[in-house]
Amino acid sequence: MMYRTLLLISLGLTSMSASAQICNSANIQESTPSANFVTSIPLGRFPTLSPLLPDGSEILDLTTGLVWQRCSVGQNWNQTLSRCEGLPTKFSWSDALMLNSSGSWRIPNIKQLTSIIDFRCQAPPLNPEIFPDTPASMFYTLFGSSTVYGTGYWSSTPNLSPDNTGNTVKIGAWVMDLDLGTPKLVSVENNNPSISQQRHFVRLVRWQ
């Protein structure tokens, strides 16, 4: 554990950086311009929304009416620097869904996650001013073995399919990829240990 911690520090992974992010602002129009996001509710709009925290850690998308936590779960918001510090936490899908019990915050569905993807950016595909220090799919090498740190964000959207008897069963879930910003299906079958142990990040959302 000590060696892994030292390695992460040497790679700058203890506080996520957008240094690896690529944004093509010249040829691709912003799909999530910063002007569409505010840190307080405009007067007369979204009357059912609870006020946002004054420290800037929550942000309202004026297009969708969704309020997002600017940091991934496990990171801490630094109001002075306007950035997220620390390493985000990876969850299994079942553990991620348990976060839905924390007040009005929820795991977003895949459509909600898609609404904050900025198509001019990749690795990660998010507006860096709105969602700073978001992890991408970065590799680190430990004793000759390469491992992906960043993978994706869980959504609450299941993948449903009929079984042999015609009943609808849950065979997986949708994850938002952190490199290109495309949804992908992963299996979460409990009878397959190698698959059910998948871990991904979480960014919480609320709309009331």
C-alpha positions as protocol buffer text, in pm:
chain_id: "A"
residue {
  index: 1
  type: MET
  ca { x: 0 y: 0 z: 0 }
}
residue {
  index: 2
  type: MET
  ca { x: 285 y: 238 z: 84 }
}
residue {
  index: 3
  type: TYR
  ca { x: 450 y: 176 z: -254 }
}
residue {
  index: 4
  type: ARG
  ca { x: 124 y: 242 z: -439 }
}
residue {
  index: 5
  type: THR
  ca { x: 71 y: 567 z: -246 }
}
residue {
  index: 6
  type: LEU
  ca { x: 423 y: 685 z: -329 }
}
residue {
  index: 7
  type: LEU
  ca { x: 368 y: 598 z: -693 }
}
residue {
  index: 8
  type: LEU
  ca { x: 42 y: 792 z: -709 }
}
residue {
  index: 9
  type: ILE
  ca { x: 211 y: 1092 z: -554 }
}
residue {
  index: 10
  type: SER
  ca { x: 493 y: 1076 z: -806 }
}
residue {
  index: 11
  type: LEU
  ca { x: 240 y: 1069 z: -1090 }
}
residue {
  index: 12
  type: GLY
  ca { x: 35 y: 1353 z: -945 }
}
residue {
  index: 13
  type: LEU
  ca { x: -271 y: 1132 z: -900 }
}
residue {
  index: 14
  type: THR
  ca { x: -341 y: 1227 z: -538 }
}
residue {
  index: 15
  type: SER
  ca { x: -512 y: 1537 z: -676 }
}
residue {
  index: 16
  type: MET
  ca { x: -659 y: 1488 z: -1019 }
}
residue {
  index: 17
  type: SER
  ca { x: -531 y: 1718 z: -1289 }
}
residue {
  index: 18
  type: ALA
  ca { x: -677 y: 1815 z: -1625 }
}
residue {
  index: 19
  type: SER
  ca { x: -326 y: 1827 z: -1775 }
}
residue {
  index: 20
  type: ALA
  ca { x: -397 y: 1520 z: -1990 }
}
residue {
  index: 21
  type: GLN
  ca { x: -726 y: 1658 z: -2114 }
}
residue {
  index: 22
  type: ILE
  ca { x: -758 y: 1751 z: -2481 }
}
residue {
  index: 23
  type: CYS
  ca { x: -1018 y: 2010 z: -2588 }
}
residue {
  index: 24
  type: ASN
  ca { x: -1065 y: 2108 z: -2953 }
}
residue {
  index: 25
  type: SER
  ca { x: -1226 y: 2448 z: -2913 }
}
residue {
  index: 26
  type: ALA
  ca { x: -1129 y: 2563 z: -3262 }
}
residue {
  index: 27
  type: ASN
  ca { x: -1323 y: 2308 z: -3465 }
}
residue {
  index: 28
  type: ILE
  ca { x: -1589 y: 2172 z: -3228 }
}
residue {
  index: 29
  type: GLN
  ca { x: -1859 y: 2381 z: -3065 }
}
residue {
  index: 30
  type: GLU
  ca { x: -1897 y: 2358 z: -2688 }
}
residue {
  index: 31
  type: SER
  ca { x: -2188 y: 2137 z: -2594 }
}
residue {
  index: 32
  type: THR
  ca { x: -2172 y: 2248 z: -2227 }
}
residue {
  index: 33
  type: PRO
  ca { x: -2054 y: 2613 z: -2234 }
}
residue {
  index: 34
  type: SER
  ca { x: -1965 y: 2761 z: -1896 }
}
residue {
  index: 35
  type: ALA
  ca { x: -2234 y: 3029 z: -1941 }
}
residue {
  index: 36
  type: ASN
  ca { x: -2498 y: 2755 z: -1909 }
}
residue {
  index: 37
  type: PHE
  ca { x: -2392 y: 2678 z: -1551 }
}
residue {
  index: 38
  type: VAL
  ca { x: -2439 y: 2889 z: -1237 }
}
residue {
  index: 39
  type: THR
  ca { x: -2360 y: 2846 z: -868 }
}
residue {
  index: 40
  type: SER
  ca { x: -2683 y: 3008 z: -746 }
}
residue {
  index: 41
  type: ILE
  ca { x: -3042 y: 2981 z: -866 }
}
residue {
  index: 42
  type: PRO
  ca { x: -3150 y: 3280 z: -1080 }
}
residue {
  index: 43
  type: LEU
  ca { x: -3441 y: 3475 z: -934 }
}
residue {
  index: 44
  type: GLY
  ca { x: -3775 y: 3336 z: -1048 }
}
residue {
  index: 45
  type: ARG
  ca { x: -3635 y: 3020 z: -1208 }
}
residue {
  index: 46
  type: PHE
  ca { x: -3661 y: 2660 z: -1084 }
}
residue {
  index: 47
  type: PRO
  ca { x: -3884 y: 2745 z: -783 }
}
residue {
  index: 48
  type: THR
  ca { x: -3881 y: 2385 z: -652 }
}
residue {
  index: 49
  type: LEU
  ca { x: -3503 y: 2364 z: -628 }
}
residue {
  index: 50
  type: SER
  ca { x: -3337 y: 2381 z: -288 }
}
residue {
  index: 51
  type: PRO
  ca { x: -3069 y: 2653 z: -268 }
}
residue {
  index: 52
  type: LEU
  ca { x: -2718 y: 2565 z: -375 }
}
residue {
  index: 53
  type: LEU
  ca { x: -2436 y: 2567 z: -121 }
}
residue {
  index: 54
  type: PRO
  ca { x: -2260 y: 2906 z: -124 }
}
residue {
  index: 55
  type: ASP
  ca { x: -1911 y: 2755 z: -148 }
}
residue {
  index: 56
  type: GLY
  ca { x: -1944 y: 2678 z: -520 }
}
residue {
  index: 57
  type: SER
  ca { x: -1931 y: 2299 z: -477 }
}
residue {
  index: 58
  type: GLU
  ca { x: -2269 y: 2258 z: -649 }
}
residue {
  index: 59
  type: ILE
  ca { x: -2358 y: 2383 z: -994 }
}
residue {
  index: 60
  type: LEU
  ca { x: -2690 y: 2426 z: -1173 }
}
residue {
  index: 61
  type: ASP
  ca { x: -2728 y: 2344 z: -1540 }
}
residue {
  index: 62
  type: LEU
  ca { x: -2968 y: 2609 z: -1670 }
}
residue {
  index: 63
  type: THR
  ca { x: -3050 y: 2392 z: -1972 }
}
residue {
  index: 64
  type: THR
  ca { x: -3171 y: 2086 z: -1782 }
}
residue {
  index: 65
  type: GLY
  ca { x: -3245 y: 2220 z: -1432 }
}
residue {
  index: 66
  type: LEU
  ca { x: -3013 y: 1957 z: -1283 }
}
residue {
  index: 67
  type: VAL
  ca { x: -2783 y: 2041 z: -992 }
}
residue {
  index: 68
  type: TRP
  ca { x: -2452 y: 1856 z: -998 }
}
residue {
  index: 69
  type: GLN
  ca { x: -2182 y: 1803 z: -743 }
}
residue {
  index: 70
  type: ARG
  ca { x: -1871 y: 1943 z: -909 }
}
residue {
  index: 71
  type: CYS
  ca { x: -1648 y: 1680 z: -749 }
}
residue {
  index: 72
  type: SER
  ca { x: -1669 y: 1305 z: -781 }
}
residue {
  index: 73
  type: VAL
  ca { x: -1768 y: 1117 z: -467 }
}
residue {
  index: 74
  type: GLY
  ca { x: -1456 y: 1082 z: -254 }
}
residue {
  index: 75
  type: GLN
  ca { x: -1304 y: 1415 z: -356 }
}
residue {
  index: 76
  type: ASN
  ca { x: -1325 y: 1738 z: -154 }
}
residue {
  index: 77
  type: TRP
  ca { x: -1409 y: 2082 z: -292 }
}
residue {
  index: 78
  type: ASN
  ca { x: -1147 y: 2352 z: -231 }
}
residue {
  index: 79
  type: GLN
  ca { x: -1340 y: 2679 z: -240 }
}
residue {
  index: 80
  type: THR
  ca { x: -1028 y: 2895 z: -246 }
}
residue {
  index: 81
  type: LEU
  ca { x: -878 y: 2721 z: -548 }
}
residue {
  index: 82
  type: SER
  ca { x: -1211 y: 2626 z: -710 }
}
residue {
  index: 83
  type: ARG
  ca { x: -1098 y: 2270 z: -764 }
}
residue {
  index: 84
  type: CYS
  ca { x: -1149 y: 1916 z: -641 }
}
residue {
  index: 85
  type: GLU
  ca { x: -882 y: 1759 z: -424 }
}
residue {
  index: 86
  type: GLY
  ca { x: -804 y: 1398 z: -345 }
}
residue {
  index: 87
  type: LEU
  ca { x: -879 y: 1072 z: -520 }
}
residue {
  index: 88
  type: PRO
  ca { x: -1237 y: 984 z: -619 }
}
residue {
  index: 89
  type: THR
  ca { x: -1380 y: 662 z: -481 }
}
residue {
  index: 90
  type: LYS
  ca { x: -1464 y: 361 z: -695 }
}
residue {
  index: 91
  type: PHE
  ca { x: -1783 y: 171 z: -619 }
}
residue {
  index: 92
  type: SER
  ca { x: -1950 y: -148 z: -726 }
}
residue {
  index: 93
  type: TRP
  ca { x: -2284 y: -80 z: -892 }
}
residue {
  index: 94
  type: SER
  ca { x: -2481 y: -210 z: -592 }
}
residue {
  index: 95
  type: ASP
  ca { x: -2280 y: 11 z: -353 }
}
residue {
  index: 96
  type: ALA
  ca { x: -2320 y: 310 z: -586 }
}
residue {
  index: 97
  type: LEU
  ca { x: -2698 y: 269 z: -586 }
}
residue {
  index: 98
  type: MET
  ca { x: -2691 y: 276 z: -206 }
}
residue {
  index: 99
  type: LEU
  ca { x: -2582 y: 641 z: -232 }
}
residue {
  index: 100
  type: ASN
  ca { x: -2935 y: 721 z: -352 }
}
residue {
  index: 101
  type: SER
  ca { x: -3043 y: 717 z: 11 }
}
residue {
  index: 102
  type: SER
  ca { x: -2836 y: 1029 z: 93 }
}
residue {
  index: 103
  type: GLY
  ca { x: -3108 y: 1294 z: 94 }
}
residue {
  index: 104
  type: SER
  ca { x: -3205 y: 1433 z: -246 }
}
residue {
  index: 105
  type: TRP
  ca { x: -2879 y: 1338 z: -416 }
}
residue {
  index: 106
  type: ARG
  ca { x: -2903 y: 1054 z: -666 }
}
residue {
  index: 107
  type: ILE
  ca { x: -2695 y: 849 z: -904 }
}
residue {
  index: 108
  type: PRO
  ca { x: -2773 y: 1005 z: -1245 }
}
residue {
  index: 109
  type: ASN
  ca { x: -2932 y: 799 z: -1518 }
}
residue {
  index: 110
  type: ILE
  ca { x: -2741 y: 762 z: -1843 }
}
residue {
  index: 111
  type: LYS
  ca { x: -2935 y: 1042 z: -2016 }
}
residue {
  index: 112
  type: GLN
  ca { x: -2850 y: 1281 z: -1734 }
}
residue {
  index: 113
  type: LEU
  ca { x: -2482 y: 1186 z: -1754 }
}
residue {
  index: 114
  type: THR
  ca { x: -2487 y: 1240 z: -2129 }
}
residue {
  index: 115
  type: SER
  ca { x: -2623 y: 1593 z: -2077 }
}
residue {
  index: 116
  type: ILE
  ca { x: -2294 y: 1712 z: -1921 }
}
residue {
  index: 117
  type: ILE
  ca { x: -2060 y: 1558 z: -2178 }
}
residue {
  index: 118
  type: ASP
  ca { x: -1865 y: 1823 z: -2367 }
}
residue {
  index: 119
  type: PHE
  ca { x: -1795 y: 1686 z: -2713 }
}
residue {
  index: 120
  type: ARG
  ca { x: -1501 y: 1921 z: -2772 }
}
residue {
  index: 121
  type: CYS
  ca { x: -1307 y: 1750 z: -2491 }
}
residue {
  index: 122
  type: GLN
  ca { x: -1178 y: 1403 z: -2422 }
}
residue {
  index: 123
  type: ALA
  ca { x: -993 y: 1231 z: -2139 }
}
residue {
  index: 124
  type: PRO
  ca { x: -1205 y: 1347 z: -1960 }
}
residue {
  index: 125
  type: PRO
  ca { x: -1493 y: 1465 z: -2184 }
}
residue {
  index: 126
  type: LEU
  ca { x: -1615 y: 1738 z: -1949 }
}
residue {
  index: 127
  type: ASN
  ca { x: -1593 y: 2117 z: -1930 }
}
residue {
  index: 128
  type: PRO
  ca { x: -1287 y: 2164 z: -1706 }
}
residue {
  index: 129
  type: GLU
  ca { x: -1416 y: 2494 z: -1565 }
}
residue {
  index: 130
  type: ILE
  ca { x: -1738 y: 2333 z: -1446 }
}
residue {
  index: 131
  type: PHE
  ca { x: -1607 y: 1992 z: -1342 }
}
residue {
  index: 132
  type: PRO
  ca { x: -1239 y: 2036 z: -1251 }
}
residue {
  index: 133
  type: ASP
  ca { x: -1001 y: 1754 z: -1162 }
}
residue {
  index: 134
  type: THR
  ca { x: -1214 y: 1481 z: -1316 }
}
residue {
  index: 135
  type: PRO
  ca { x: -1018 y: 1156 z: -1364 }
}
residue {
  index: 136
  type: ALA
  ca { x: -959 y: 1016 z: -1709 }
}
residue {
  index: 137
  type: SER
  ca { x: -850 y: 664 z: -1801 }
}
residue {
  index: 138
  type: MET
  ca { x: -493 y: 703 z: -1681 }
}
residue {
  index: 139
  type: PHE
  ca { x: -247 y: 417 z: -1655 }
}
residue {
  index: 140
  type: TYR
  ca { x: 13 y: 369 z: -1386 }
}
residue {
  index: 141
  type: THR
  ca { x: 270 y: 91 z: -1369 }
}
residue {
  index: 142
  type: LEU
  ca { x: 335 y: -99 z: -1049 }
}
residue {
  index: 143
  type: PHE
  ca { x: 607 y: -362 z: -1046 }
}
residue {
  index: 144
  type: GLY
  ca { x: 579 y: -412 z: -1420 }
}
residue {
  index: 145
  type: SER
  ca { x: 198 y: -438 z: -1427 }
}
residue {
  index: 146
  type: SER
  ca { x: -7 y: -161 z: -1595 }
}
residue {
  index: 147
  type: THR
  ca { x: -342 y: -79 z: -1436 }
}
residue {
  index: 148
  type: VAL
  ca { x: -618 y: 160 z: -1534 }
}
residue {
  index: 149
  type: TYR
  ca { x: -703 y: 407 z: -1258 }
}
residue {
  index: 150
  type: GLY
  ca { x: -988 y: 590 z: -1426 }
}
residue {
  index: 151
  type: THR
  ca { x: -1260 y: 389 z: -1594 }
}
residue {
  index: 152
  type: GLY
  ca { x: -1606 y: 543 z: -1603 }
}
residue {
  index: 153
  type: TYR
  ca { x: -1903 y: 685 z: -1415 }
}
residue {
  index: 154
  type: TRP
  ca { x: -2186 y: 464 z: -1301 }
}
residue {
  index: 155
  type: SER
  ca { x: -2539 y: 551 z: -1406 }
}
residue {
  index: 156
  type: SER
  ca { x: -2853 y: 420 z: -1240 }
}
residue {
  index: 157
  type: THR
  ca { x: -2979 y: 287 z: -1574 }
}
residue {
  index: 158
  type: PRO
  ca { x: -2993 y: -93 z: -1587 }
}
residue {
  index: 159
  type: ASN
  ca { x: -2960 y: -311 z: -1894 }
}
residue {
  index: 160
  type: LEU
  ca { x: -3271 y: -527 z: -1906 }
}
residue {
  index: 161
  type: SER
  ca { x: -3324 y: -836 z: -2116 }
}
residue {
  index: 162
  type: PRO
  ca { x: -3581 y: -1119 z: -2127 }
}
residue {
  index: 163
  type: ASP
  ca { x: -3465 y: -1453 z: -1991 }
}
residue {
  index: 164
  type: ASN
  ca { x: -3553 y: -1799 z: -2123 }
}
residue {
  index: 165
  type: THR
  ca { x: -3895 y: -1784 z: -1958 }
}
residue {
  index: 166
  type: GLY
  ca { x: -3983 y: -1442 z: -2097 }
}
residue {
  index: 167
  type: ASN
  ca { x: -3933 y: -1256 z: -1771 }
}
residue {
  index: 168
  type: THR
  ca { x: -3734 y: -933 z: -1778 }
}
residue {
  index: 169
  type: VAL
  ca { x: -3408 y: -962 z: -1586 }
}
residue {
  index: 170
  type: LYS
  ca { x: -3133 y: -716 z: -1503 }
}
residue {
  index: 171
  type: ILE
  ca { x: -2808 y: -825 z: -1668 }
}
residue {
  index: 172
  type: GLY
  ca { x: -2599 y: -512 z: -1654 }
}
residue {
  index: 173
  type: ALA
  ca { x: -2581 y: -136 z: -1624 }
}
residue {
  index: 174
  type: TRP
  ca { x: -2479 y: 165 z: -1830 }
}
residue {
  index: 175
  type: VAL
  ca { x: -2148 y: 337 z: -1760 }
}
residue {
  index: 176
  type: MET
  ca { x: -2024 y: 666 z: -1907 }
}
residue {
  index: 177
  type: ASP
  ca { x: -1674 y: 620 z: -2048 }
}
residue {
  index: 178
  type: LEU
  ca { x: -1421 y: 878 z: -1927 }
}
residue {
  index: 179
  type: ASP
  ca { x: -1210 y: 896 z: -2241 }
}
residue {
  index: 180
  type: LEU
  ca { x: -1447 y: 983 z: -2526 }
}
residue {
  index: 181
  type: GLY
  ca { x: -1770 y: 1037 z: -2337 }
}
residue {
  index: 182
  type: THR
  ca { x: -1966 y: 748 z: -2482 }
}
residue {
  index: 183
  type: PRO
  ca { x: -2206 y: 523 z: -2288 }
}
residue {
  index: 184
  type: LYS
  ca { x: -2109 y: 159 z: -2259 }
}
residue {
  index: 185
  type: LEU
  ca { x: -2274 y: -149 z: -2115 }
}
residue {
  index: 186
  type: VAL
  ca { x: -2113 y: -353 z: -1841 }
}
residue {
  index: 187
  type: SER
  ca { x: -2239 y: -673 z: -1684 }
}
residue {
  index: 188
  type: VAL
  ca { x: -2319 y: -676 z: -1314 }
}
residue {
  index: 189
  type: GLU
  ca { x: -2431 y: -1036 z: -1283 }
}
residue {
  index: 190
  type: ASN
  ca { x: -2390 y: -1141 z: -922 }
}
residue {
  index: 191
  type: ASN
  ca { x: -2302 y: -1499 z: -1016 }
}
residue {
  index: 192
  type: ASN
  ca { x: -1987 y: -1391 z: -1200 }
}
residue {
  index: 193
  type: PRO
  ca { x: -1730 y: -1269 z: -944 }
}
residue {
  index: 194
  type: SER
  ca { x: -1489 y: -1130 z: -1202 }
}
residue {
  index: 195
  type: ILE
  ca { x: -1765 y: -909 z: -1346 }
}
residue {
  index: 196
  type: SER
  ca { x: -1957 y: -817 z: -1032 }
}
residue {
  index: 197
  type: GLN
  ca { x: -1636 y: -675 z: -884 }
}
residue {
  index: 198
  type: GLN
  ca { x: -1620 y: -395 z: -1143 }
}
residue {
  index: 199
  type: ARG
  ca { x: -1564 y: -55 z: -983 }
}
residue {
  index: 200
  type: HIS
  ca { x: -1644 y: 286 z: -1131 }
}
residue {
  index: 201
  type: PHE
  ca { x: -1674 y: 646 z: -1014 }
}
residue {
  index: 202
  type: VAL
  ca { x: -1988 y: 837 z: -912 }
}
residue {
  index: 203
  type: ARG
  ca { x: -2097 y: 1198 z: -958 }
}
residue {
  index: 204
  type: LEU
  ca { x: -2422 y: 1282 z: -778 }
}
residue {
  index: 205
  type: VAL
  ca { x: -2710 y: 1491 z: -910 }
}
residue {
  index: 206
  type: ARG
  ca { x: -3034 y: 1638 z: -774 }
}
residue {
  index: 207
  type: TRP
  ca { x: -3331 y: 1813 z: -933 }
}
residue {
  index: 208
  type: GLN
  ca { x: -3555 y: 1920 z: -648 }
}
